[in-house]
């Protein structure tokens, strides 16, 4: 019930391309879905987050798409740049109830 | 506003020893959560404190403990260290339980 499954495990994208990372969850009580970006030697940094009352949220080149009926959400990185090369984690939480549950992470490499 | 700070950043200990890690949350944040990050298990929740009270605890043995002080600073302690405790220990703070969490850079613990 607490699992968040993330795919792919690793991703290589050409500079300027679109990076897509997918996550699926089981617990329908989850009500907040953040994405974190982590560079080597650093802690995860909150990138963008969505609540299930909207189907899409965009911040700059980063977009979350949310499908409540399918219990899936995804991160799209438009115009991917080498500086986006990092590990991305999706997560989910029941606000005020559970701790963050993380996906296993996706290692993104953007090559020129 | 200063971010979450963790000390020390790196630590090398021997099996059987104990260790104490420290976390200072973002000013005004009263909730502090601790996570263990390893390549195999990913990010796993250890425990969360709010107003000096442990609100939730993950599935870790009793050798892992923590506390929070009146100024919201938190410490975690691991006793009788095992090789498998080698990991990056991350602290995250938020205004309240279930709010957006902001991570520190982590403490890299190596047990030999």
HADDOCK unambig.tbl for C-alpha pairs under 7 A between the chains (distance, minus, plus):
assign (segid A and resid 42 and name CA) (segid B and resid 105 and name CA) 4.81 0.50 0.50
assign (segid A and resid 43 and name CA) (segid B and resid 90 and name CA) 6.90 0.50 0.50
assign (segid A and resid 43 and name CA) (segid B and resid 103 and name CA) 5.72 0.50 0.50
assign (segid A and resid 43 and name CA) (segid B and resid 104 and name CA) 5.49 0.50 0.50
assign (segid A and resid 43 and name CA) (segid B and resid 105 and name CA) 4.16 0.50 0.50
assign (segid A and resid 43 and name CA) (segid B and resid 106 and name CA) 5.87 0.50 0.50
assign (segid A and resid 44 and name CA) (segid B and resid 103 and name CA) 5.94 0.50 0.50
assign (segid A and resid 45 and name CA) (segid B and resid 102 and name CA) 6.72 0.50 0.50
assign (segid A and resid 45 and name CA) (segid B and resid 103 and name CA) 6.44 0.50 0.50
assign (segid A and resid 46 and name CA) (segid B and resid 102 and name CA) 6.64 0.50 0.50
assign (segid A and resid 94 and name CA) (segid B and resid 98 and name CA) 6.96 0.50 0.50
assign (segid A and resid 95 and name CA) (segid B and resid 98 and name CA) 4.25 0.50 0.50
assign (segid A and resid 95 and name CA) (segid B and resid 99 and name CA) 6.79 0.50 0.50
assign (segid A and resid 96 and name CA) (segid B and resid 97 and name CA) 5.27 0.50 0.50
assign (segid A and resid 96 and name CA) (segid B and resid 98 and name CA) 4.40 0.50 0.50
assign (segid A and resid 97 and name CA) (segid B and resid 98 and name CA) 6.72 0.50 0.50
assign (segid A and resid 99 and name CA) (segid B and resid 45 and name CA) 6.96 0.50 0.50
assign (segid A and resid 102 and name CA) (segid B and resid 43 and name CA) 6.32 0.50 0.50
assign (segid A and resid 104 and name CA) (segid B and resid 42 and name CA) 5.42 0.50 0.50
